[in-house]
Amino acid sequence: GIQVEQSPPDLILQEGANSTLRCNFSDSVNNLQWFHQNPWGQLINLFYIPSGTKQNGRLSATTVATERYSLLYISSSQTTDSGVYFCAVLYDKVIFGPGTSLSVIP
Amino acid sequence: DSGVTQTPKHLITATGQRVTLRCSPRSGDLSVYWYQQSLDQGLQFLIQYYNGEERAKGNILERFSAQQFPDLHSELNLSSLELGDSALYFCASSAGLAETQYFGPGTRLLVL
């Protein structure tokens, strides 16, 4: 079946720093989403991005479907960005990556 | 608030018991997904329903079953519960078959 990998597994940032999270997938997919799970466990949709680039405030995402990867950019990070970031792909079923755990320290 | 509701928020039960988790999708959404999140397995897709019909199946155990009703709410039934079934169970909904998913707050299940 399709494999989804995320890197890095863990990331610690100083407030105000920028970061790039990566999601690699092993086969063509129908769609791709990025989610943020906050420290209270809530899963929040960030982007639905099967291809191309989208921006929402300090966050942006790019998916290059032909090369089977997606990137999530976080600029000017804030402590509220802490949590786990997941990418999820839809193949014949939904497959989540293992996540990147982000800690933003003041 | 995603617009997806799940009940109950917390559930504590004993091994061998049966529980039912309920999910109401966002207004107008036809697809409902169920997920299990545990510390050792991560987020696992269980099953998807679309407009009342089973659409895709993931790592759902035979002891688990689900259905989507005519009013589009969904229930996940977990039976013969084991300690390893303790997890956070999420429901998500989307408008169509492969569109943006919105997650509910989850049901935290503890099996003692």
Interface residues (C-beta under 8 A of the other chain):
Chain A: N30 N31 Q33 F35 G41 Q42 L43 I44 N45 Y48 F86 A88 L90 D92 K93 V94 I95 F96 P98 G99
Chain B: S2 Y33 Y35 G42 L43 Q44 F45 Q48 A56 K57 G58 L88 F90 A92 A98 E99 T100 Q101 Y102 F103 P105 G106 R108
